[in-house]
Amino acid sequence: MDWNSVEDWSYLVTVVGLPLAIFVWILEQVRESKTDEEEIYHLLSESYADFLKQVLENADLQLRSSRTMRPLTDEQRERKLILFDILVALFERSYILVYEDKMDRQHRRMWQSWEDYMREWCRRTDFRTVLPFLLEGEDPDFAAHILSISDEVSAEPLREDSLGRLLT
């Protein structure tokens, strides 16, 4: 083959260069997709951290404790309901953006942390009590998922408040 003609070089580019360019493009798309997933997870994690800051600012509601507290005032009940509403919206957003029926190992790990948060909050009787009300109008798949978590944890035997014991 005489590599002096434009036609020969064109053939080489078509046979080697085009498949290589397609491979590089696909590789870049996969890399961008993974970066996008990690960014979404990071933003959701920041949102949960912001929520926990709101919980801290409303420490009188004792939302991080399972101990029984004195009866709440109307204003405290309203703040508690609003915080639960924010939490359910955050859980729904995480479900829509992260959850998939079939997940690879890394995706499953990212989702598992959200499911752990859901389980933790669903262990609270006060959260489970208002959950059906808070799910009105929400994504039906998400609602079914978190309600199944709620049913699972409500059937668990009562656990001693080990965190409360550690903090006293």
N, C-alpha and C positions, 0 to 999 in steps of 0.2 A: 504494500500500500504506500502510495506516495503522499506524504503529509504536507505537500506544498499547495494542494488545492483547497479552496474554501469549502467545497463539498465534503472533503474528508474530515476537516475540522468540525464542520456542522454535524456530521454523523457521530463523531466522538462526543461532542457536547450532548447530543440527543441520547446516546446510549449510556453515557456515564454521568454527565452533569445533571441532567433532568431528574433521574432517580435519586441522585445524591441531594439535590435541592429539595425534592419532595420529602425525603427522609429527615433532613435538617428542619424543615418547616413543621413536620409532625412532632419531632422531638421538642421543638420550641413551644408548640401548642400544649403538649403534655406538661412541660415545665410551667407555663403560664397558668394552666388549670390548677396545678398543685399550689402555686403561689397564691392564687385567688382563694382557694379553700383555706389555706393557712391564714390569710388576711381576714376572711369572714370569721373564722374561729377566734382570732385575736380580738376583733371588734366585739364579738359576742361576750368574750371573757371580760373585756373592759366594761361592758354594760352590766354584767353581773357584779363586778367589783363596785361599780357606781351604785347599784342597788343595795349592796351590803353597807355602803357608806350611809345610805338613807336609813337603813335599819339601825345603824349605830346612832344616827342623829335622833332616832325615835326609840332610844333605849328603854324608855318608860313602858313600851309595849311588850318588852321581854320576848322578842321574836326569835332570839337565838337560844332561848331556854325552854325546856319542856316543863319546868316547874309551874305549878298553879300559882297564879298571882291574884291580887285583889281584883274585884270587879272593875271593869273599864268604864270610863265616862263616855258620854255620847261622842265627844270630840276624839277620844282615843280610839273608839270603835271605828269611827269614820277614817282616821288615819291608817288604822290597821287594814281596813278593807281596801283602801287606795293602794297601800303597799302590796297587798296580795294581788290586786288587779295588775299592777306594774309587773309583778313576778310572773303571772300567768302570760302576759303579753310577751315577756322575754322568753319564757319557755316555748311559746308558740313560734316565735321568730327562730329560735334555735332548731326547733323541730322542722320547720319549713326549709331552712337553709342547710342543715347538716344531716338530718335523718334520711336514710335511703333503705329500701328493703334489702338490697344486697350491697354490702360495704366491704372494702378491702380492710386489711388490718389497721392501717393508720387512720382511716376514716372511722372505723369502729371505735378506736381509742378516743378520738375526738368526741364522738357521740356519747360514749359511755360516761364521760364526766358530766354531761348534761342530764343523763338519766339518773346519775347519782344525786345530783341536786334535786331533781324532781322527787326521788324517793325520800330524800331527807325532809323536804317540805311536806310531802304527803303523809309523813309520820305524825305530823301535827294534827290533832283532832280539829282545831279551829280552822285550819286551812282546808282540810277535807270537807268540812261542813259547808263552807261557802264555795267550794270548787265548782259544783254544778251550776250555780248562779253565775260565776265568773266565766264559764265556758259558753254561755249563750251567745250565739253568733260567731263563735270561733271556728277555725278549720275543723271539719268533722273528723278527719283522720287523727289530728292532734288531740282532739277532745277524747276520742276513743282510747288513744294511747295513754294519756295521763290518767284517765279514769281507771284503766286496767292496772296501772301502777298503784293508784290509790286503793283499789280493791285488794291488791296483793299485800301492801304494807299494813292495811287495816286488819288483815287476817294474821299478821305476825304476832307472836306473843309479846306482851308488854316488856319493854326493856327498861332497865334501871337507867336513870339519867346520869351516866358516867361522866359526861362533860360537866354537868352541874356539880358533881362531887369533886372533880378536879379543880374547879374554880373556887371552891369554898375553903 
